[in-house]
Structures are given as structure tokens and as C-alpha cells.
Amino acid sequence: MTTTAANLKQQAHQLIDLLPEDATWRDVAYRAAVRADIEAGLADSAANRVTPVEDILKEFGLADE
């Protein structure tokens, strides 16, 4: 998912518009970071750069075998 500069600004405005009136700069930074992390995860998933949860569970000895 490629974000153009104009689209990014538009999304940032939407993010801020959804914040409560008493939001702080920390709230803005947190929401922006969460959004960036979600988009990065979606991009990884779309590019098949993921590890099945079953493999992770096995790696840590948490899988039912």
C-alpha cells in the first residue's frame, strides 16, 4: 500500500479530526505510530513476509504436538 504525500496529509488530518478535544501530543504520536505499525504489518502480510503462528508456537515450545 503506497501512500502518496497528499494522501498521507489527508490521512493525518483524518486521524487528528478523530481525536477527542482534550487530546495531547502524546495521543497524536501514539495514534500515528499505531497506524504506521498496522500499515507496515499489512504490507508484510501482502508481501508474504509473515511466519505462521503455529511455527512461532513450536519455536517456543508452546504448540500442542
Secondary structure, DSSP 8 states (H G I E B T S, - for coil): ----HHHHHHHHHHHHHTS-TT--HHHHHHHHHHHHHHHHHHHHHHTT----HHHHHHHTT-S--
